């Protein structure tokens, strides 16, 4: 059985159509359809049901889907296990939205230059779900916010960056007092149900500020655009650039001490790809100035 046909099956399920899978795999839709038909003959059951241009996984296909993913991960691990010195194989990495445009590209640029045989699968997501994926073994490591709870012994953690809280305001208010802005102007609140937003909420409570809330969301780049459009001010971590282009905003330091937002790497100590994780950590330290 061709493992490439298994890759094609998973790609069709994940992307929802033959055409989308073909674009990802860089083959024709006809080749995708042929590979699926061949795989179905070898398995002895229909795996994909077609409905116009879209497809969905059948019951037999659903039963083998996770086993197929595990098998493909095992195949990717073979070069990692067999190679004694040079990191190779596939690193399964998670990252939050801001890390994907900030820290992660610089780390990966260094990593693949040193280890050209390395492949990296990246899963975007929020920190809580990425922690769970690392703990479950679905990911080898993730660039995430520091967890507000003790980690299990199966996981390691290393700090890469601390981001102090600032008041984000339109530039025309650069000379105003940060606390006065938070008390009198509408607040574009950093979602207090998320780990990062809790830090901002705790500061407001400590400072005795009851803001005029207007919006609440967990998307820092979107918050910056909303502040630029005059929709209010925000209390956010001074997150790593790049930011959206053309913003006319300022970051005002706070008059009281605040707890920073901490970003780092969590990894599984049980992964067979420990040398890939070690290589990633080494370049992460270098990018963060911690090497």
C-alpha positions as CSV (number, residue, x, y, z in Angstrom):
1,X,0.0,0.0,0.0
2,X,1.4,3.4,-1.0
3,X,1.7,5.8,1.9
4,X,1.2,8.6,-0.6
5,X,-2.3,7.4,-1.2
6,X,-2.9,7.6,2.6
7,X,-1.6,11.2,2.5
8,X,-4.1,11.9,-0.3
9,X,-7.0,10.4,1.7
10,X,-6.2,12.5,4.7
11,X,-5.7,15.6,2.6
12,X,-9.2,15.1,0.9
13,X,-10.8,14.7,4.3
14,X,-9.1,17.7,5.8
15,X,-9.7,20.1,2.9
16,X,-13.2,19.0,1.9
17,X,-12.7,18.4,-1.8
18,X,-10.6,16.7,-4.4
19,X,-9.7,20.0,-6.0
20,X,-8.5,21.5,-2.7
21,X,-6.5,18.4,-1.8
22,X,-4.9,18.5,-5.3
23,X,-3.7,22.1,-4.8
24,X,-2.1,21.2,-1.5
25,X,-0.5,18.0,-2.8
26,X,0.5,19.7,-6.1
27,X,-1.1,17.1,-8.3
28,X,-4.2,17.1,-10.5
29,X,-7.7,16.4,-9.2
30,X,-7.8,13.4,-11.5
31,X,-4.7,12.0,-9.8
32,X,-6.3,12.5,-6.4
33,X,-9.5,10.7,-7.5
34,X,-7.4,7.8,-9.0
35,X,-5.4,7.4,-5.8
36,X,-8.5,7.4,-3.7
37,X,-10.1,4.7,-5.9
38,X,-7.0,2.6,-5.7
39,X,-6.9,3.0,-1.9
40,X,-10.5,2.0,-1.6
41,X,-9.9,-1.1,-3.6
42,X,-7.0,-2.1,-1.4
43,X,-8.9,-1.3,1.8
44,X,-12.1,-3.0,0.5
45,X,-14.5,-0.3,1.5
46,X,-15.6,3.2,0.3
47,X,-13.7,5.9,2.1
48,X,-14.9,9.1,0.5
49,X,-18.5,9.9,-0.6
50,X,-18.8,12.4,-3.4
51,X,-21.6,15.0,-3.6
52,X,-21.0,17.4,-6.5
53,X,-17.7,19.2,-6.0
54,X,-17.6,18.5,-2.3
55,X,-16.8,15.2,-0.5
56,X,-17.2,13.8,3.0
57,X,-15.7,10.8,4.8
58,X,-17.7,7.6,4.9
59,X,-18.3,5.6,8.0
60,X,-15.5,3.1,7.1
61,X,-13.3,6.1,6.2
62,X,-14.0,7.7,9.6
63,X,-13.1,4.5,11.4
64,X,-9.6,4.4,9.8
65,X,-8.9,8.1,9.7
66,X,-7.1,8.5,13.1
67,X,-5.2,5.2,12.6
68,X,-4.1,6.6,9.2
69,X,-2.8,9.8,10.8
70,X,-0.9,7.8,13.4
71,X,0.6,5.6,10.6
72,X,1.7,8.6,8.6
73,X,3.3,10.1,11.7
74,X,5.1,6.8,12.3
75,X,6.4,6.8,8.8
76,X,7.7,10.4,9.2
77,X,9.4,9.3,12.4
78,X,11.5,6.6,10.7
79,X,14.2,9.0,9.4
80,X,14.3,10.7,12.8
81,X,14.8,7.4,14.6
82,X,17.4,6.1,12.1
83,X,19.5,9.2,11.8
84,X,22.0,9.4,14.7
85,X,23.5,12.9,14.2
86,X,21.6,15.1,11.8
87,X,18.0,16.1,12.8
88,X,15.6,14.9,10.1
89,X,12.0,13.9,9.8
90,X,8.9,15.9,10.6
91,X,8.5,18.2,13.7
92,X,4.9,18.7,14.7
93,X,4.7,22.2,16.1
94,X,1.8,24.3,17.5
95,X,1.8,28.1,17.7
96,X,-0.5,30.9,18.7
97,X,-1.6,33.5,16.2
98,X,0.8,36.2,17.2
99,X,3.7,33.8,17.5
100,X,3.1,32.6,14.0
101,X,3.8,36.1,12.6
102,X,6.4,37.1,15.2
103,X,8.7,34.5,16.8
104,X,8.1,31.4,14.8
105,X,9.1,32.5,11.2
106,X,12.5,33.7,12.5
107,X,13.1,30.5,14.5
108,X,12.1,28.3,11.5
109,X,14.3,30.3,9.1
110,X,17.4,29.5,11.2
111,X,16.2,25.9,11.8
112,X,15.7,24.9,8.2
113,X,18.9,26.6,7.1
114,X,20.9,24.4,9.5
115,X,18.7,21.3,8.9
116,X,17.5,21.2,5.3
117,X,16.1,17.7,5.7
118,X,13.7,18.7,8.4
119,X,10.0,19.1,7.7
120,X,7.6,21.0,10.0
121,X,3.9,20.6,10.4
122,X,2.4,23.7,12.1
123,X,-1.0,23.7,13.9
124,X,-2.3,27.2,14.7
125,X,-4.4,27.5,17.8
126,X,-5.0,29.0,21.3
127,X,-2.6,28.1,24.1
128,X,-5.0,25.9,26.1
129,X,-5.7,23.6,23.2
130,X,-2.1,23.5,22.1
131,X,-1.0,22.5,25.6
132,X,-3.5,19.6,25.5
133,X,-2.2,18.5,22.1
134,X,1.4,18.4,23.4
135,X,0.4,16.5,26.5
136,X,-1.6,14.0,24.4
137,X,1.4,13.5,22.0
138,X,-0.4,15.0,19.0
139,X,2.2,17.8,18.8
140,X,5.9,17.6,19.8
141,X,6.1,21.2,20.9
142,X,4.2,24.5,20.8
143,X,5.0,28.2,21.2
144,X,2.4,29.3,23.7
145,X,1.6,31.5,26.7
146,X,2.8,30.3,30.0
147,X,0.2,28.1,31.6
148,X,-1.5,29.3,34.8
149,X,-1.2,25.8,36.3
150,X,1.6,23.3,37.0
151,X,2.6,21.2,34.0
152,X,2.8,17.4,34.1
153,X,6.2,15.8,34.4
154,X,5.8,14.6,30.8
155,X,6.1,18.2,29.5
156,X,8.9,20.7,29.6
157,X,8.7,24.5,29.4
158,X,11.1,27.3,28.5
159,X,10.5,31.0,28.6
160,X,11.4,32.9,25.4
161,X,9.8,36.4,25.9
162,X,8.0,38.6,28.3
163,X,5.6,41.3,27.1
164,X,4.7,44.2,29.4
165,X,1.2,45.6,29.5
166,X,0.7,49.0,27.7
167,X,-2.3,51.2,26.9
168,X,-2.8,51.2,23.2
169,X,-4.3,54.5,22.1
170,X,-4.7,56.7,18.9
171,X,-1.6,58.8,18.5
172,X,-3.5,62.0,19.1
173,X,-3.9,61.0,22.7
174,X,-0.2,60.3,23.3
175,X,0.1,63.0,25.9
176,X,-2.8,61.9,28.0
177,X,-2.5,59.9,31.2
178,X,-2.9,56.1,30.6
179,X,-5.2,55.6,33.6
180,X,-7.4,58.5,32.6
181,X,-7.7,57.1,29.1
182,X,-8.8,53.7,30.6
183,X,-11.4,55.3,32.8
184,X,-12.9,57.8,30.3
185,X,-12.6,56.3,26.8
186,X,-14.4,53.3,25.5
187,X,-12.4,50.1,26.1
188,X,-11.6,47.6,23.4
189,X,-11.0,44.8,25.9
190,X,-8.5,42.0,25.4
191,X,-10.7,38.9,26.1
192,X,-10.6,38.3,29.9
193,X,-11.6,34.6,29.5
194,X,-8.3,33.9,27.8
195,X,-5.0,33.6,29.6
196,X,-3.5,36.8,28.1
197,X,-6.6,38.8,28.7
198,X,-6.7,37.8,32.4
199,X,-3.5,39.7,33.1
200,X,-5.0,42.9,31.7
201,X,-8.2,42.4,33.7
202,X,-6.2,41.8,36.9
203,X,-4.4,45.1,36.4
204,X,-7.7,47.0,35.9
205,X,-9.0,45.6,39.2
206,X,-5.7,46.3,41.0
207,X,-5.8,49.9,39.8
208,X,-9.5,50.3,40.7
209,X,-10.4,51.2,37.2
210,X,-14.0,50.5,36.0
211,X,-13.8,50.9,32.2
212,X,-16.5,51.8,29.7
213,X,-16.5,48.5,27.8
214,X,-17.4,48.6,24.2
215,X,-15.8,45.5,22.6
216,X,-14.2,42.3,23.8
217,X,-12.1,40.0,21.6
218,X,-9.1,37.7,21.6
219,X,-7.2,39.1,18.6
220,X,-4.5,41.6,19.2
221,X,-4.0,42.7,15.6
222,X,-7.7,43.3,15.3
223,X,-7.7,45.3,18.5
224,X,-4.9,47.5,17.2
225,X,-6.9,48.2,14.0
226,X,-10.0,49.1,16.1
227,X,-8.0,51.5,18.2
228,X,-6.6,53.0,15.1
229,X,-10.1,53.5,13.8
230,X,-11.0,55.5,16.9
231,X,-13.2,52.9,18.5
232,X,-11.5,53.2,21.9
233,X,-8.3,52.3,23.8
234,X,-7.1,49.0,24.9
235,X,-4.9,47.4,27.7
236,X,-2.8,44.8,25.9
237,X,0.7,43.2,26.1
238,X,3.3,45.0,23.9
239,X,3.4,42.0,21.5
240,X,6.1,41.3,19.0
241,X,5.9,42.9,15.6
242,X,5.0,42.8,12.7
243,X,1.7,44.6,13.3
244,X,-0.9,45.6,10.6
245,X,0.5,48.3,8.3
246,X,-0.5,51.9,8.5
247,X,-1.5,52.1,12.1
248,X,-1.3,55.5,13.8
249,X,-1.3,54.3,17.4
250,X,1.0,54.6,20.5
251,X,1.9,52.3,23.3
252,X,1.7,54.2,26.7
253,X,3.6,52.7,29.7
254,X,1.6,52.0,32.8
255,X,2.2,54.0,36.0
256,X,1.8,50.9,38.2
257,X,3.8,47.6,38.0
258,X,2.1,44.9,36.0
259,X,2.5,41.2,35.4
260,X,3.9,40.6,31.9
261,X,2.5,38.1,29.4
262,X,5.1,35.3,29.2
263,X,5.6,33.4,25.9
264,X,7.7,30.2,25.6
265,X,7.9,26.7,24.3
266,X,6.2,23.7,25.8
267,X,7.3,20.3,24.6
268,X,6.7,16.6,25.2
269,X,9.5,14.8,27.0
270,X,8.1,11.5,25.6
271,X,8.3,12.3,21.9
272,X,10.6,10.2,19.7
273,X,11.5,13.4,17.9
274,X,13.4,14.8,20.9
275,X,16.4,15.7,18.7
276,X,14.1,17.8,16.5
277,X,12.6,19.5,19.6
278,X,16.2,20.1,20.9
279,X,17.2,21.7,17.6
280,X,14.1,23.9,17.6
281,X,14.7,25.0,21.2
282,X,18.3,25.9,20.4
283,X,17.3,28.2,17.6
284,X,14.4,29.6,19.6
285,X,16.9,30.6,22.3
286,X,19.1,32.3,19.7
287,X,16.2,34.3,18.2
288,X,15.1,35.4,21.7
289,X,18.6,36.3,22.8
290,X,18.7,33.6,25.4
291,X,21.4,31.3,23.7
